[in-house]
Amino acid sequence: MNMARTARIERKTHETDIFVEVNLDGTGAYDVATGIGFLDHMIEQFSRHSLIDVFLRIKGDLHVDQHHTTEDSAIAIGQAIAEALGDKGGIGRYGEAHSAMDEALCRVVLDISGRPWLVWNARFTQERLGEMDTELFEHWFQSIAQAVGITLHIELIYGSNNHHICEGIYKGFARAMRQAVERDPRKAGAIPSTKGQLGG
């Protein structure tokens, strides 16, 4: 019988106080409160389209700026996903998705390899979405790739509306993660690597 793939992370620093729970075999249920409305919206999109349940609460130093809250949300979610994955036995490992949102088309390709890397080929033409600084989105993906151990390639193929671009990227990431974390019954729990381990 498969063990539940869930994890809980509590992370406290002088900059943020975070509690997060994830369930990799969930239904896409979410309850997210970071203090940054647009970031909440994107993490909710990630949960809904990956089918990874996410409960997240953050108290951050938003009186300084949004950087620490954004970065640490990705670190904590990533740490929880990594813990829930365990030894990664039986997972698909790879994921790929094209995500269309109106005029914007994005492509996300990833490998839960244990070797974190981000290739970011996307751009925004405005400094903020809602109250969130758009330069922080690349950093969010860098942070979650590092925390989970993902080789992550993100590309904006084309698009003009900044909201559509950002949401398309998050939805593409979600769909790719869904493929990568799902168990493949044909693998019978085997580590998806000829090395017998992922990473290192």
Stockholm file with secondary structure:
# STOCKHOLM 1.0

chainA/1-200         MNMARTARIERKTHETDIFVEVNLDGTGAYDVATGIGFLDHMIEQFSRHSLIDVFLRIKGDLHVDQHHTTEDSAIAIGQAIAEALGDKGGIGRYGEAHSAMDEALCRVVLDISGRPWLVWNARFTQERLGEMDTELFEHWFQSIAQAVGITLHIELIYGSNNHHICEGIYKGFARAMRQAVERDPRKAGAIPSTKGQLGG
#=GR chainA/1-200 SS CCCCCEEEEEEECSSEEEEEEEETTSCSCEEEECSCHHHHHHHHHHHHHHTCEEEEEEEECTTTCSHHHHHHHHHHHHHHHHHHHTTCTTBCCEEEEEEEETTEEEEEEEECCSCCEEEEECCCSSSEETTEETHHHHHHHHHHHHHHTCEEEEEEEECCCHHHHHHHHHHHHHHHHHHHHSBCGGGTTCCSSTTSSSCC
#=GC SS_cons         CCCCCEEEEEEECSSEEEEEEEETTSCSCEEEECSCHHHHHHHHHHHHHHTCEEEEEEEECTTTCSHHHHHHHHHHHHHHHHHHHTTCTTBCCEEEEEEEETTEEEEEEEECCSCCEEEEECCCSSSEETTEETHHHHHHHHHHHHHHTCEEEEEEEECCCHHHHHHHHHHHHHHHHHHHHSBCGGGTTCCSSTTSSSCC
//
